[in-house]
């Protein structure tokens, strides 16, 4: 018998691995069609909108890393405490329509993400991080 469905932890780990490779198609394969996504300054619904939001990061940063240092699991819910890092090599589209030009800076910062996974697909994701710290690391001030 071949297993076709991933556990919630396997889904998140596979998305993190694909993120490190910059593989949007592999990441998006784990999002539900009506995925609900929230992050500082961002609230969106649907696979197309979620793909566009992820593309913003992947276009702006290279050498991406994500390292989970604590995880809490409760059925179909995963909460990760992690550090994300990358090098700012492309323009970063900001909420509100502004674009921040590439700086070449390497950033690293903590975040918390809550995922709800149903039948092997992320149906909801909420990310919390310090936007001011991110912008400060990009500008060096």
C-alpha positions in Angstrom: 0.0 0.0 0.0 1.3 3.4 -1.0 0.7 6.4 1.3 -0.7 9.4 -0.5 -1.3 11.8 2.4 1.3 13.6 4.4 1.0 14.2 8.1 0.7 17.9 9.1 4.3 18.0 10.2 5.5 16.4 7.0 3.5 19.0 5.0 5.2 21.9 6.8 8.7 20.3 6.6 8.3 19.6 2.8 7.2 23.3 2.3 10.3 24.5 4.3 12.6 22.2 2.2 11.0 23.6 -1.1 11.4 27.2 0.2 15.1 26.6 0.8 15.4 25.5 -2.8 13.3 28.4 -4.0 10.8 26.0 -5.6 7.4 27.8 -5.7 5.7 24.9 -7.5 6.7 22.4 -4.8 5.6 24.8 -2.0 2.2 25.6 -3.7 1.5 21.9 -4.1 0.7 21.9 -0.4 -1.8 24.8 -0.4 -5.5 24.3 -0.7 -7.4 26.2 -3.4 -9.0 28.4 -0.8 -6.0 28.8 1.5 -6.4 31.7 3.9 -3.1 33.6 4.6 -2.3 36.3 7.1 1.0 38.1 7.8 1.8 41.6 9.0 0.2 43.9 6.5 -1.2 41.1 4.4 -4.5 39.2 4.5 -5.5 37.1 1.4 -7.4 34.1 0.3 -7.0 31.7 -2.5 -4.2 29.8 -4.2 -3.4 32.4 -6.8 -3.1 35.2 -4.2 -1.0 33.0 -2.0 1.4 32.0 -4.9 1.8 35.7 -5.7 2.7 36.6 -2.1 5.3 33.8 -1.9 6.7 34.9 -5.3 7.3 38.3 -3.8 9.7 36.8 -1.2 11.4 34.4 -3.6 12.0 37.2 -6.2 13.4 39.5 -3.5 15.6 37.1 -1.6 18.1 34.4 -2.5 20.0 31.9 -0.3 16.8 31.4 1.7 16.9 29.4 4.9 14.2 28.5 7.4 15.1 26.7 10.6 12.5 25.6 13.1 13.7 25.5 16.7 10.3 24.7 18.4 7.2 23.1 17.1 3.8 22.5 18.7 1.3 20.1 17.2 -2.3 19.7 17.9 -4.1 17.5 15.5 -4.3 19.3 12.2 -2.6 22.4 13.6 1.1 23.1 13.6 2.8 26.1 15.3 6.4 26.6 14.4 8.9 29.0 16.0 11.6 29.5 13.5 14.3 31.7 12.0 14.2 32.8 8.4 17.2 34.1 6.6 18.1 35.2 3.1 20.1 37.7 1.0 18.2 40.7 -0.5 19.1 40.4 -4.2 15.9 41.7 -5.9 13.3 44.3 -5.4 10.9 43.7 -2.5 7.3 44.6 -3.1 5.8 45.9 0.1 2.1 45.9 1.2 0.6 49.1 -0.1 2.3 49.0 -3.5 5.8 50.4 -2.7 8.9 48.6 -3.8 12.1 48.4 -1.8 15.2 48.1 -4.1 17.7 45.2 -3.5 20.4 46.1 -0.9 22.5 42.9 -1.0 22.0 42.7 2.8 21.7 39.3 4.5 18.8 39.2 6.9 17.9 36.8 9.6 14.9 37.0 12.0 12.6 35.0 14.1 9.0 34.3 13.2 6.0 32.3 14.4 3.7 30.5 11.9 0.5 28.7 12.6 -0.7 26.2 9.9 -4.0 24.4 9.7 -3.7 21.3 7.4 -6.7 19.4 6.1 -6.2 16.3 4.0 -2.6 17.1 3.3 -3.2 20.7 2.3 -2.6 24.0 4.1 -6.0 25.6 4.5 -4.8 28.4 6.7 -1.5 30.0 7.6 -0.8 32.9 9.9 2.7 34.3 10.2 3.9 36.8 12.8 7.2 38.6 12.5 8.7 42.0 13.3 8.4 44.1 10.1 10.4 46.9 11.7 13.3 44.6 12.4 13.2 43.3 8.8 13.3 46.8 7.3 16.1 47.8 9.8 18.2 44.8 8.7 17.7 45.8 5.1 18.7 49.4 5.6 21.4 48.9 8.3 19.8 51.6 10.4 
